[in-house]
């Protein structure tokens, strides 16, 4: 099944093949993941940690709950999000 993503910045008009995304996967079950945290912010604060999985998808978890649930995204989804961050599209969320 094919679908368009028109509302994600940088994805307008592009096609992607829908696949099963393992959102809600226990992060501890992603044994092939090498997690990386952002270097910005307070050292003891919670951070988002990311890992590239063998199939090329990218997993996201909370550093304070390393055995909790992970969200898994395609590289295109993460690229679109990063492009939106760089363009300031989410600045209004930071008070």
Backbone as XML, in Angstrom:
<?xml version="1.0"?>
<chain id="A" units="angstrom">
  <residue number="1" name="UNK">
    <atom name="N" x="0.847" y="-1.159" z="0.000"/>
    <atom name="CA" x="0.000" y="0.000" z="0.000"/>
    <atom name="C" x="0.903" y="1.235" z="0.000"/>
  </residue>
  <residue number="2" name="UNK">
    <atom name="N" x="0.554" y="2.239" z="-0.778"/>
    <atom name="CA" x="1.364" y="3.455" z="-0.848"/>
    <atom name="C" x="0.548" y="4.625" z="-0.334"/>
  </residue>
  <residue number="3" name="UNK">
    <atom name="N" x="1.233" y="5.598" z="0.242"/>
    <atom name="CA" x="0.552" y="6.780" z="0.768"/>
    <atom name="C" x="1.447" y="7.991" z="0.592"/>
  </residue>
  <residue number="4" name="UNK">
    <atom name="N" x="0.844" y="9.181" z="0.539"/>
    <atom name="CA" x="1.637" y="10.405" z="0.469"/>
    <atom name="C" x="1.732" y="11.004" z="1.855"/>
  </residue>
  <residue number="5" name="UNK">
    <atom name="N" x="2.798" y="11.717" z="2.067"/>
    <atom name="CA" x="2.950" y="12.474" z="3.299"/>
    <atom name="C" x="3.034" y="13.924" z="2.863"/>
  </residue>
  <residue number="6" name="UNK">
    <atom name="N" x="1.933" y="14.645" z="2.941"/>
    <atom name="CA" x="1.908" y="16.022" z="2.484"/>
    <atom name="C" x="2.099" y="17.041" z="3.576"/>
  </residue>
  <residue number="7" name="UNK">
    <atom name="N" x="1.900" y="16.643" z="4.817"/>
    <atom name="CA" x="1.955" y="17.614" z="5.900"/>
    <atom name="C" x="3.274" y="17.618" z="6.655"/>
  </residue>
  <residue number="8" name="UNK">
    <atom name="N" x="4.167" y="16.689" z="6.361"/>
    <atom name="CA" x="5.457" y="16.663" z="7.035"/>
    <atom name="C" x="6.420" y="17.517" z="6.228"/>
  </residue>
  <residue number="9" name="UNK">
    <atom name="N" x="7.078" y="18.505" z="6.881"/>
    <atom name="CA" x="8.016" y="19.368" z="6.151"/>
    <atom name="C" x="9.064" y="18.533" z="5.417"/>
  </residue>
  <residue number="10" name="UNK">
    <atom name="N" x="9.322" y="18.886" z="4.179"/>
    <atom name="CA" x="10.328" y="18.198" z="3.396"/>
    <atom name="C" x="9.837" y="16.928" z="2.720"/>
  </residue>
  <residue number="11" name="UNK">
    <atom name="N" x="8.578" y="16.534" z="2.968"/>
    <atom name="CA" x="8.076" y="15.288" z="2.415"/>
    <atom name="C" x="6.962" y="15.499" z="1.404"/>
  </residue>
  <residue number="12" name="UNK">
    <atom name="N" x="6.555" y="16.726" z="1.168"/>
    <atom name="CA" x="5.432" y="16.988" z="0.267"/>
    <atom name="C" x="5.683" y="16.365" z="-1.104"/>
  </residue>
  <residue number="13" name="UNK">
    <atom name="N" x="4.716" y="15.587" z="-1.563"/>
    <atom name="CA" x="4.795" y="14.983" z="-2.887"/>
    <atom name="C" x="5.628" y="13.722" z="-2.963"/>
  </residue>
  <residue number="14" name="UNK">
    <atom name="N" x="6.309" y="13.357" z="-1.900"/>
    <atom name="CA" x="7.117" y="12.145" z="-1.941"/>
    <atom name="C" x="6.259" y="10.954" z="-1.531"/>
  </residue>
  <residue number="15" name="UNK">
    <atom name="N" x="6.631" y="9.772" z="-2.013"/>
    <atom name="CA" x="5.913" y="8.541" z="-1.700"/>
    <atom name="C" x="6.756" y="7.701" z="-0.763"/>
  </residue>
  <residue number="16" name="UNK">
    <atom name="N" x="6.089" y="6.946" z="0.056"/>
    <atom name="CA" x="6.799" y="5.980" z="0.881"/>
    <atom name="C" x="5.933" y="4.743" z="0.995"/>
  </residue>
  <residue number="17" name="UNK">
    <atom name="N" x="6.568" y="3.630" z="1.205"/>
    <atom name="CA" x="5.848" y="2.375" z="1.341"/>
    <atom name="C" x="5.548" y="2.172" z="2.816"/>
  </residue>
  <residue number="18" name="UNK">
    <atom name="N" x="4.260" y="1.986" z="3.126"/>
    <atom name="CA" x="3.882" y="1.784" z="4.520"/>
    <atom name="C" x="4.433" y="0.445" z="4.990"/>
  </residue>
  <residue number="19" name="UNK">
    <atom name="N" x="4.881" y="0.407" z="6.211"/>
    <atom name="CA" x="5.385" y="-0.825" z="6.789"/>
    <atom name="C" x="4.976" y="-0.862" z="8.254"/>
  </residue>
  <residue number="20" name="UNK">
    <atom name="N" x="5.163" y="-1.963" z="8.872"/>
    <atom name="CA" x="4.832" y="-2.080" z="10.277"/>
    <atom name="C" x="5.931" y="-1.407" z="11.078"/>
  </residue>
  <residue number="21" name="UNK">
    <atom name="N" x="5.562" y="-0.391" z="11.801"/>
    <atom name="CA" x="6.515" y="0.303" z="12.660"/>
    <atom name="C" x="6.293" y="-0.204" z="14.072"/>
  </residue>
  <residue number="22" name="UNK">
    <atom name="N" x="7.366" y="-0.550" z="14.728"/>
    <atom name="CA" x="7.271" y="-1.176" z="16.035"/>
    <atom name="C" x="7.200" y="-0.152" z="17.152"/>
  </residue>
  <residue number="23" name="UNK">
    <atom name="N" x="6.314" y="0.825" z="17.046"/>
    <atom name="CA" x="6.177" y="1.796" z="18.124"/>
    <atom name="C" x="5.577" y="1.108" z="19.326"/>
  </residue>
  <residue number="24" name="UNK">
    <atom name="N" x="6.157" y="1.402" z="20.467"/>
    <atom name="CA" x="5.739" y="0.739" z="21.687"/>
    <atom name="C" x="6.548" y="-0.507" z="21.971"/>
  </residue>
  <residue number="25" name="UNK">
    <atom name="N" x="7.637" y="-0.708" z="21.228"/>
    <atom name="CA" x="8.534" y="-1.833" z="21.461"/>
    <atom name="C" x="9.345" y="-1.556" z="22.720"/>
  </residue>
  <residue number="26" name="UNK">
    <atom name="N" x="9.466" y="-2.513" z="23.628"/>
    <atom name="CA" x="10.340" y="-2.302" z="24.785"/>
    <atom name="C" x="11.774" y="-2.030" z="24.308"/>
  </residue>
  <residue number="27" name="UNK">
    <atom name="N" x="12.346" y="-0.936" z="24.759"/>
    <atom name="CA" x="13.691" y="-0.557" z="24.320"/>
    <atom name="C" x="14.709" y="-1.646" z="24.636"/>
  </residue>
  <residue number="28" name="UNK">
    <atom name="N" x="14.519" y="-2.354" z="25.751"/>
    <atom name="CA" x="15.456" y="-3.411" z="26.132"/>
    <atom name="C" x="15.465" y="-4.554" z="25.115"/>
  </residue>
  <residue number="29" name="UNK">
    <atom name="N" x="14.390" y="-4.701" z="24.336"/>
    <atom name="CA" x="14.345" y="-5.777" z="23.345"/>
    <atom name="C" x="15.115" y="-5.425" z="22.075"/>
  </residue>
  <residue number="30" name="UNK">
    <atom name="N" x="15.514" y="-4.173" z="21.934"/>
    <atom name="CA" x="16.287" y="-3.744" z="20.766"/>
    <atom name="C" x="17.772" y="-3.948" z="21.054"/>
  </residue>
  <residue number="31" name="UNK">
    <atom name="N" x="18.160" y="-5.195" z="21.197"/>
    <atom name="CA" x="19.516" y="-5.534" z="21.623"/>
    <atom name="C" x="20.579" y="-5.121" z="20.619"/>
  </residue>
  <residue number="32" name="UNK">
    <atom name="N" x="20.192" y="-4.921" z="19.356"/>
    <atom name="CA" x="21.145" y="-4.511" z="18.330"/>
    <atom name="C" x="21.405" y="-3.003" z="18.340"/>
  </residue>
  <residue number="33" name="UNK">
    <atom name="N" x="20.676" y="-2.274" z="19.168"/>
    <atom name="CA" x="20.765" y="-0.807" z="19.193"/>
    <atom name="C" x="21.960" y="-0.334" z="20.020"/>
  </residue>
  <residue number="34" name="UNK">
    <atom name="N" x="22.658" y="0.670" z="19.486"/>
    <atom name="CA" x="23.684" y="1.387" z="20.232"/>
    <atom name="C" x="23.132" y="2.786" z="20.433"/>
  </residue>
  <residue number="35" name="UNK">
    <atom name="N" x="22.718" y="3.087" z="21.645"/>
    <atom name="CA" x="22.003" y="4.326" z="21.945"/>
    <atom name="C" x="22.953" y="5.499" z="22.086"/>
  </residue>
  <residue number="36" name="UNK">
    <atom name="N" x="22.539" y="6.652" z="21.564"/>
    <atom name="CA" x="23.312" y="7.892" z="21.660"/>
    <atom name="C" x="22.410" y="8.981" z="22.222"/>
  </residue>
  <residue number="37" name="UNK">
    <atom name="N" x="22.944" y="9.768" z="23.161"/>
    <atom name="CA" x="22.181" y="10.868" z="23.749"/>
    <atom name="C" x="22.735" y="12.193" z="23.243"/>
  </residue>
  <residue number="38" name="UNK">
    <atom name="N" x="21.891" y="13.205" z="23.228"/>
    <atom name="CA" x="22.334" y="14.551" z="22.868"/>
    <atom name="C" x="23.333" y="15.041" z="23.912"/>
  </residue>
  <residue number="39" name="UNK">
    <atom name="N" x="24.261" y="15.857" z="23.487"/>
    <atom name="CA" x="25.273" y="16.381" z="24.410"/>
    <atom name="C" x="24.864" y="17.712" z="25.028"/>
  </residue>
  <residue number="40" name="UNK">
    <atom name="N" x="23.738" y="18.277" z="24.591"/>
    <atom name="CA" x="23.281" y="19.558" z="25.122"/>
    <atom name="C" x="22.435" y="19.344" z="26.357"/>
  </residue>
  <residue number="41" name="UNK">
    <atom name="N" x="22.362" y="20.363" z="27.194"/>
    <atom name="CA" x="21.508" y="20.298" z="28.372"/>
    <atom name="C" x="22.267" y="19.876" z="29.610"/>
  </residue>
  <residue number="42" name="UNK">
    <atom name="N" x="21.539" y="19.771" z="30.692"/>
    <atom name="CA" x="22.123" y="19.382" z="31.976"/>
    <atom name="C" x="22.524" y="17.906" z="31.935"/>
  </residue>
  <residue number="43" name="UNK">
    <atom name="N" x="23.723" y="17.579" z="32.422"/>
    <atom name="CA" x="24.196" y="16.193" z="32.358"/>
    <atom name="C" x="23.289" y="15.195" z="33.085"/>
  </residue>
  <residue number="44" name="UNK">
    <atom name="N" x="22.655" y="15.601" z="34.184"/>
    <atom name="CA" x="21.824" y="14.689" z="34.961"/>
    <atom name="C" x="20.359" y="14.686" z="34.529"/>
  </residue>
  <residue number="45" name="UNK">
    <atom name="N" x="19.997" y="15.552" z="33.601"/>
    <atom name="CA" x="18.601" y="15.645" z="33.142"/>
    <atom name="C" x="18.264" y="14.500" z="32.189"/>
  </residue>
  <residue number="46" name="UNK">
    <atom name="N" x="16.983" y="14.251" z="32.023"/>
    <atom name="CA" x="16.537" y="13.241" z="31.056"/>
    <atom name="C" x="16.846" y="13.728" z="29.647"/>
  </residue>
  <residue number="47" name="UNK">
    <atom name="N" x="17.217" y="12.822" z="28.793"/>
    <atom name="CA" x="17.523" y="13.125" z="27.403"/>
    <atom name="C" x="16.815" y="12.124" z="26.499"/>
  </residue>
  <residue number="48" name="UNK">
    <atom name="N" x="16.591" y="12.540" z="25.277"/>
    <atom name="CA" x="16.150" y="11.603" z="24.248"/>
    <atom name="C" x="17.398" y="10.880" z="23.767"/>
  </residue>
  <residue number="49" name="UNK">
    <atom name="N" x="17.310" y="9.583" z="23.627"/>
    <atom name="CA" x="18.405" y="8.782" z="23.094"/>
    <atom name="C" x="17.937" y="8.144" z="21.789"/>
  </residue>
  <residue number="50" name="UNK">
    <atom name="N" x="18.821" y="8.139" z="20.810"/>
    <atom name="CA" x="18.510" y="7.615" z="19.478"/>
    <atom name="C" x="19.457" y="6.476" z="19.129"/>
  </residue>
  <residue number="51" name="UNK">
    <atom name="N" x="18.967" y="5.551" z="18.303"/>
    <atom name="CA" x="19.799" y="4.456" z="17.813"/>
    <atom name="C" x="19.341" y="4.080" z="16.408"/>
  </residue>
  <residue number="52" name="UNK">
    <atom name="N" x="20.302" y="3.825" z="15.531"/>
    <atom name="CA" x="19.982" y="3.310" z="14.199"/>
    <atom name="C" x="19.881" y="1.791" z="14.307"/>
  </residue>
  <residue number="53" name="UNK">
    <atom name="N" x="18.794" y="1.242" z="13.786"/>
    <atom name="CA" x="18.578" y="-0.205" z="13.821"/>
    <atom name="C" x="19.078" y="-0.833" z="12.525"/>
  </residue>
  <residue number="54" name="UNK">
    <atom name="N" x="19.316" y="-2.142" z="12.514"/>
    <atom name="CA" x="19.872" y="-2.808" z="11.330"/>
    <atom name="C" x="19.072" y="-2.579" z="10.044"/>
  </residue>
  <residue number="55" name="UNK">
    <atom name="N" x="17.755" y="-2.387" z="10.140"/>
    <atom name="CA" x="16.961" y="-2.165" z="8.930"/>
    <atom name="C" x="16.981" y="-0.713" z="8.468"/>
  </residue>
  <residue number="56" name="UNK">
    <atom name="N" x="17.764" y="0.142" z="9.167"/>
    <atom name="CA" x="17.878" y="1.540" z="8.797"/>
    <atom name="C" x="16.912" y="2.453" z="9.523"/>
  </residue>
  <residue number="57" name="UNK">
    <atom name="N" x="15.944" y="1.885" z="10.226"/>
    <atom name="CA" x="15.022" y="2.727" z="10.985"/>
    <atom name="C" x="15.741" y="3.287" z="12.213"/>
  </residue>
  <residue number="58" name="UNK">
    <atom name="N" x="15.118" y="4.279" z="12.842"/>
    <atom name="CA" x="15.736" y="4.968" z="13.963"/>
    <atom name="C" x="14.815" y="4.866" z="15.165"/>
  </residue>
  <residue number="59" name="UNK">
    <atom name="N" x="15.366" y="4.389" z="16.284"/>
    <atom name="CA" x="14.600" y="4.225" z="17.518"/>
    <atom name="C" x="14.887" y="5.398" z="18.448"/>
  </residue>
  <residue number="60" name="UNK">
    <atom name="N" x="13.887" y="5.752" z="19.251"/>
    <atom name="CA" x="13.969" y="6.858" z="20.198"/>
    <atom name="C" x="13.486" y="6.358" z="21.551"/>
  </residue>
  <residue number="61" name="UNK">
    <atom name="N" x="14.238" y="6.646" z="22.616"/>
    <atom name="CA" x="13.822" y="6.285" z="23.969"/>
    <atom name="C" x="14.174" y="7.399" z="24.937"/>
  </residue>
  <residue number="62" name="UNK">
    <atom name="N" x="13.620" y="7.318" z="26.136"/>
    <atom name="CA" x="13.885" y="8.269" z="27.214"/>
    <atom name="C" x="15.058" y="7.735" z="28.031"/>
  </residue>
  <residue number="63" name="UNK">
    <atom name="N" x="16.077" y="8.553" z="28.260"/>
    <atom name="CA" x="17.253" y="8.112" z="29.005"/>
    <atom name="C" x="16.935" y="7.748" z="30.453"/>
  </residue>
  <residue number="64" name="UNK">
    <atom name="N" x="15.849" y="8.282" z="30.980"/>
    <atom name="CA" x="15.462" y="7.968" z="32.359"/>
    <atom name="C" x="14.679" y="6.661" z="32.464"/>
  </residue>
  <residue number="65" name="UNK">
    <atom name="N" x="14.262" y="6.120" z="31.347"/>
    <atom name="CA" x="13.482" y="4.883" z="31.339"/>
    <atom name="C" x="14.016" y="3.987" z="30.234"/>
  </residue>
  <residue number="66" name="UNK">
    <atom name="N" x="15.250" y="3.558" z="30.393"/>
    <atom name="CA" x="15.939" y="2.821" z="29.332"/>
    <atom name="C" x="15.307" y="1.485" z="29.001"/>
  </residue>
  <residue number="67" name="UNK">
    <atom name="N" x="14.542" y="0.930" z="29.912"/>
    <atom name="CA" x="13.844" y="-0.326" z="29.627"/>
    <atom name="C" x="12.391" y="-0.078" z="29.234"/>
  </residue>
  <residue number="68" name="UNK">
    <atom name="N" x="12.002" y="1.190" z="29.147"/>
    <atom name="CA" x="10.639" y="1.552" z="28.763"/>
    <atom name="C" x="10.424" y="1.358" z="27.268"/>
  </residue>
  <residue number="69" name="UNK">
    <atom name="N" x="9.382" y="1.984" z="26.773"/>
    <atom name="CA" x="9.020" y="1.815" z="25.367"/>
    <atom name="C" x="9.840" y="2.721" z="24.455"/>
  </residue>
  <residue number="70" name="UNK">
    <atom name="N" x="10.144" y="2.213" z="23.280"/>
    <atom name="CA" x="10.859" y="2.975" z="22.253"/>
    <atom name="C" x="9.907" y="3.263" z="21.106"/>
  </residue>
  <residue number="71" name="UNK">
    <atom name="N" x="10.108" y="4.395" z="20.477"/>
    <atom name="CA" x="9.393" y="4.745" z="19.256"/>
    <atom name="C" x="10.350" y="4.518" z="18.097"/>
  </residue>
  <residue number="72" name="UNK">
    <atom name="N" x="9.852" y="3.942" z="17.013"/>
    <atom name="CA" x="10.703" y="3.614" z="15.871"/>
    <atom name="C" x="10.179" y="4.344" z="14.643"/>
  </residue>
  <residue number="73" name="UNK">
    <atom name="N" x="11.075" y="5.060" z="13.964"/>
    <atom name="CA" x="10.714" y="5.878" z="12.803"/>
    <atom name="C" x="11.586" y="5.521" z="11.613"/>
  </residue>
  <residue number="74" name="UNK">
    <atom name="N" x="11.093" y="5.832" z="10.424"/>
    <atom name="CA" x="11.905" y="5.664" z="9.221"/>
    <atom name="C" x="12.925" y="6.802" z="9.171"/>
  </residue>
  <residue number="75" name="UNK">
    <atom name="N" x="13.969" y="6.622" z="8.377"/>
    <atom name="CA" x="14.949" y="7.693" z="8.210"/>
    <atom name="C" x="14.295" y="8.927" z="7.606"/>
  </residue>
  <residue number="76" name="UNK">
    <atom name="N" x="13.364" y="8.753" z="6.685"/>
    <atom name="CA" x="12.679" y="9.892" z="6.064"/>
    <atom name="C" x="11.881" y="10.680" z="7.095"/>
  </residue>
  <residue number="77" name="UNK">
    <atom name="N" x="11.244" y="9.995" z="8.027"/>
    <atom name="CA" x="10.482" y="10.687" z="9.069"/>
    <atom name="C" x="11.403" y="11.500" z="9.973"/>
  </residue>
  <residue number="78" name="UNK">
    <atom name="N" x="12.535" y="10.935" z="10.343"/>
    <atom name="CA" x="13.477" y="11.647" z="11.197"/>
    <atom name="C" x="14.098" y="12.824" z="10.448"/>
  </residue>
  <residue number="79" name="UNK">
    <atom name="N" x="14.433" y="12.632" z="9.183"/>
    <atom name="CA" x="14.977" y="13.730" z="8.373"/>
    <atom name="C" x="13.975" y="14.877" z="8.283"/>
  </residue>
  <residue number="80" name="UNK">
    <atom name="N" x="12.705" y="14.560" z="8.067"/>
    <atom name="CA" x="11.673" y="15.595" z="7.978"/>
    <atom name="C" x="11.548" y="16.343" z="9.303"/>
  </residue>
  <residue number="81" name="UNK">
    <atom name="N" x="11.608" y="15.625" z="10.411"/>
    <atom name="CA" x="11.535" y="16.267" z="11.724"/>
    <atom name="C" x="12.737" y="17.186" z="11.951"/>
  </residue>
  <residue number="82" name="UNK">
    <atom name="N" x="13.928" y="16.700" z="11.659"/>
    <atom name="CA" x="15.141" y="17.515" z="11.853"/>
    <atom name="C" x="15.106" y="18.750" z="10.967"/>
  </residue>
  <residue number="83" name="UNK">
    <atom name="N" x="14.671" y="18.593" z="9.727"/>
    <atom name="CA" x="14.540" y="19.760" z="8.844"/>
    <atom name="C" x="13.568" y="20.778" z="9.434"/>
  </residue>
  <residue number="84" name="UNK">
    <atom name="N" x="12.469" y="20.311" z="10.015"/>
    <atom name="CA" x="11.501" y="21.203" z="10.657"/>
    <atom name="C" x="12.092" y="21.912" z="11.859"/>
  </residue>
  <residue number="85" name="UNK">
    <atom name="N" x="12.891" y="21.197" z="12.654"/>
    <atom name="CA" x="13.559" y="21.814" z="13.813"/>
    <atom name="C" x="14.520" y="22.893" z="13.334"/>
  </residue>
  <residue number="86" name="UNK">
    <atom name="N" x="15.328" y="22.570" z="12.331"/>
    <atom name="CA" x="16.291" y="23.544" z="11.805"/>
    <atom name="C" x="15.603" y="24.779" z="11.242"/>
  </residue>
  <residue number="87" name="UNK">
    <atom name="N" x="14.408" y="24.601" z="10.687"/>
    <atom name="CA" x="13.662" y="25.719" z="10.102"/>
    <atom name="C" x="12.889" y="26.512" z="11.157"/>
  </residue>
  <residue number="88" name="UNK">
    <atom name="N" x="12.953" y="26.074" z="12.412"/>
    <atom name="CA" x="12.277" y="26.802" z="13.485"/>
    <atom name="C" x="10.793" y="26.500" z="13.617"/>
  </residue>
  <residue number="89" name="UNK">
    <atom name="N" x="10.317" y="25.443" z="12.977"/>
    <atom name="CA" x="8.893" y="25.140" z="12.980"/>
    <atom name="C" x="8.355" y="24.731" z="14.349"/>
  </residue>
  <residue number="90" name="UNK">
    <atom name="N" x="9.232" y="24.373" z="15.281"/>
    <atom name="CA" x="8.793" y="23.943" z="16.600"/>
    <atom name="C" x="9.228" y="24.894" z="17.709"/>
  </residue>
  <residue number="91" name="UNK">
    <atom name="N" x="9.793" y="26.033" z="17.329"/>
    <atom name="CA" x="10.271" y="26.989" z="18.325"/>
    <atom name="C" x="9.181" y="27.437" z="19.275"/>
  </residue>
  <residue number="92" name="UNK">
    <atom name="N" x="7.936" y="27.493" z="18.811"/>
    <atom name="CA" x="6.839" y="27.951" z="19.663"/>
    <atom name="C" x="6.547" y="26.982" z="20.810"/>
  </residue>
  <residue number="93" name="UNK">
    <atom name="N" x="7.085" y="25.765" z="20.754"/>
    <atom name="CA" x="6.869" y="24.789" z="21.807"/>
    <atom name="C" x="7.777" y="24.996" z="23.005"/>
  </residue>
  <residue number="94" name="UNK">
    <atom name="N" x="8.833" y="25.769" z="22.808"/>
    <atom name="CA" x="9.798" y="26.037" z="23.882"/>
    <atom name="C" x="9.484" y="27.386" z="24.489"/>
  </residue>
  <residue number="95" name="UNK">
    <atom name="N" x="9.191" y="27.366" z="25.763"/>
    <atom name="CA" x="8.798" y="28.606" z="26.440"/>
    <atom name="C" x="10.006" y="29.333" z="26.961"/>
  </residue>
</chain>
